[in-house]
Each structure stands twice: as structure tokens, then as C-alpha cells.
């Protein structure tokens, strides 16, 4: 797979690739757009891995303020400076996480902690970007060679008192199915 081929695939989908590599406490972010390449180096704090696990835990405890604090901290340590390198008109981001970064719910990270009273009021990245993950950049090329199909699996939180405020789930699956000219079944 060549760099030019990755850029071609990104151009076709109007996406930007954020490819992350972890080396000890260093995080390298490779940002590839249809016309550019940038590399950003971060130093991760020693407690970063515990923050990744706290994200899921706080979500299940139904504490939006604490979830927002941790989700914003992970956002600031991984994406804040990286997103400055993507073209202003790019709203579709592909993330290729490395190691423990695979446990991050990227689109559920929050970019600020201004309104943290409910999960519904949080400023999730999914409000700003269409995000998806791939295991390796090679999957960008493999996807275009595969037949088009879509299988979406989601939990239905509508009847849950705890999670009914979460603004994603069934709606995302239905939207993706529509985008791919497919069907979503309940």
C-alpha cells in the first residue's frame, strides 16, 4: 500500500486519517489528508491509561460531570492539537488507534466542559465530526475493494432511565444505513 493510494482513498471519501502510534509515554499522531502529511508528538501523562478506562466506568455510573472531565482530558491529550492540522473543511475523520487507544470512544470525547449537567448537553466530538476507526491504514484500501454492505449493532437506550440522554445509538445506525442506501431494521 502506498502513501499516494491512501491519499486517493481519503480524497474519494473526503476524509482525513489520524494514525496514532504509542511508544512508552510518547504518542505520535500522523495526520494524512488528500494533499498533506503532518506528524505531531505528544508526551502522555503517566496516568493516561487509567483515564481511558475511567471513561467507560464514569459513563456507566451516570455521572456526566466526571465523564466530561475525563473525556475532555483524553481529548486534550490526544486530539486537540492534532485537529489543528486537518483542513478546515474536513468533517470526516478516520482514526487508526494503537495499543490502549483502541479503547477510547473517540466520537464520545468532549471538546469542552462548559455544560456538564447531563450527558445530552455535553459537547461530543460527534457533533463536530463524522468519526470512524480502522485497524490499520491498509483497511482504507481494502474497504474500497470489498462489496458494499453494512451491519450496524447498537443498544436501545430509549427505555433506560440511566442512558436515555445519550444522543447516539439507534440514530447513528439508521443514518449510516441511509447513507449507504441500505436499510436499518429494529
N, C-alpha and C positions, 0 to 999 in steps of 0.2 A: 504494500500500500504506500502510495507516495503522498507527500505534502500537498502537491497540486490536486490530487484526487480528493483528498479531504476537503480542500477549499472548494472544489467543484460541487461536492455533495452539500456543503454548507450553503453555497450560493443557490443551489436548486431549492433548498428548503427555507432560505432566508434566516439561517441560524448562525449562532456563534458557539464555538466549542470552548469549554473551560476544562482543561485536562489537569488534574491535580496529582502531585507526587509528594509523598511524605518520606522524609529522611531524618530519623531521630526526632528532634524538636523543630526541624525546618520543614516548611511547606512551600513547594514550588508550584505556581499556577502558570500553565501555558495557555494563553488566550489566542485562539485561531479564529479569524473572521475570513470572509471571502477574499479580502485584499491585504490582510495584515497578520503579523505574529508579534506577540509580546510575552515576556516572562516576568513574573513578579515573585519575589522571595519574601516569605513571612517567617517569623520566629513564633512558634506556638508556645503558649504558657504551659507549664508542667501539668496543670490540672485540666488541660483541654479535653483529653479523652473522657474524663468523668463528666464534663459538661455535655458531651454528646449523649451519654447515657441518661443524664438528668432530663434532657429534652423530652424523651418518651415518658419518663416517670412523672414529670410535672403535668403533662397532658392528661394522663390517666387519673391524677389526683384532683383534677378540676381546679387548678389554681392559675388563672390566666396571668396574673401579675408576675408570679415566679417563672412561669413558662416564658413570658415575654422577655424577662430579664436574661434568662439563659439563651433563648433563641436569638436575641439581639447580640449577645456577646459572641456566640458562634458566628453569626453573620459578620460582625465587625472583624473577627479574626480570620475569616476565610474569604468573604466575598466583597466587602465594602470597597477595598482598594482595587480589586480585580475588575469590578463592574465599571470602574472609571475608564478602563481600556477598551471597552466594547463600543462600537459605533452608536451614536445617539439614537438612531432609528431602529436599532436591533432590539426586538422584544421577545425573541425566541432564543432560549439558551439551552445548550446541551451540556450536561456535566458528566465528566468521567472521573469518579472519585477513586481514591486509592486508600487501602487499608481501612481504618476505623471510620474514615469519611463516608464509607458506604452506608453507615448507619444514620446519616443526617437526613432528615426530611427537608430537603433543600427548599422546596416551594412553600413550606410551612415556617421557614425562618422569618423573623420580623426585622424590618429595617429601622424601626424606632420604638421607643417605649412611651409614646405620648398618651395613648388612650389604651389602658390595660385593664379596664374594669370587667370586660367579658371577652371570651375567645372571638366572638363575632366582630368586635371592634378593633382587633389587632391589625396592624399594617403588614400583612403577609406579603412575601415576595410574589406569590401567585397573583396578587393584584397588579403587579407591575410587569411580570414576565410570564411567558409560557415556558415552563421548565420541564425537562425530561433528563433521564440519566441513561448512560450506556456503560457497558463494562469496559470496553476499550474503544479507541477511535476507529478501529477496524470495523466495528459494528455499523458505523455510518455508511460505509461502502457496502457491507453485506446486506443492510436493510433495503437498499435500492435494487439489489439483485433478487430479493425474495418476493414472493407473491404478496400482494397487499391483503392484509387481514388484520382484525383487531379483536382482542379478547380483553375485556375490562372486568375486574373483580373489585368490588367495594363493599364496605359495610353500610348498612342503612341506619343512620343515626337519628332519623326523624322522630322516632318514638322514645328516644333516650333523653331523660331529664338532664343527664350529665353532658352529653356530647351533641345535643341538637343545635347548638350555636355554631358548630364548626362549619364554615362556609364552603366545604368541598365534599366530595364523596360521590354520590349518585350523579350530581350535576356535571362533574368533570367527565365521568364515563359517558354520559349522554352527549356531551359536547364533542368529545373525541370521536364517538361513533358517527355523529353527524358530519364532522369534518372529513372523515374517511368514507363518507357516503355509505355508511353501514347502518346497522340497527342496534338499538340498546333494548334489552329485554329485562323486565323486572320479575 
